[in-house]
Amino acid sequence: MVPPTDEELCRQVAEGRRHAMGHLFDRYAEPLARLIRMAGSPSEMVEDLVQETFLKAWKALERGQQPRRFKTWIRQIALNNLADYWRKPQSRQRELLDESLAEIGTIDSNIDDRILLEQLLASLPSDLRHIVILHFYQDLSLADISEVVGVPLGTVKSRLARAYRLMHDTLASWEEGEGYHVR
């Protein structure tokens, strides 16, 4: 038996068949959790943000909203939820504390490449970080990213190029200032 497409499941949700939302959740919960985690969510908030994302999607589908492509639509909702989370005053205070701690820390010369990449991503402004994560960790095309973040394709391309430059410059400054050597 061929599994139903996302579009078929969305129609089923709109018709009131709750199990269809469970199938969408099974398909997209883990990729969304990775997206939210990599986009800068505190680890204790990832599960809540994933659930909130699916709740918003469910309500919209029940109201009859039919996304053109569920895969990009659900990611857009997730990034909007994360942006809303960071707009809350207590979240901003935590972010400032995290930034202060990051400035105090140093980069160990034996650092694992994954940790280095996470630090490089964290150094990017959120609009650039989201595009890098969507492209390389969520395997979305630049056209899909354009749809998710709601900007023209040319803007996605220029932001990706800018992210590369900033990551390169950041790494170069770490090499000079911290004695870190790229392997």
Buried (B, 14 or more C-beta within 10 A) or exposed (E): EEEBEBEEBBBBBBEEEEEBBEBBBEBBBEBBBBBBBBBBBBEEBBEEBBBBBBEBBBEBBBEEEEBEEBBBBBBBBBBBBBBEBBEEEEBEEEEEEEEEEEEEEEBEEEBEEEEBBEBBBBBBEEBBBBBBBBBEBBEBEBEBBBBBBEBEEEBBBEBBEBBEEBBEEBBEEBEEEEEBEEE
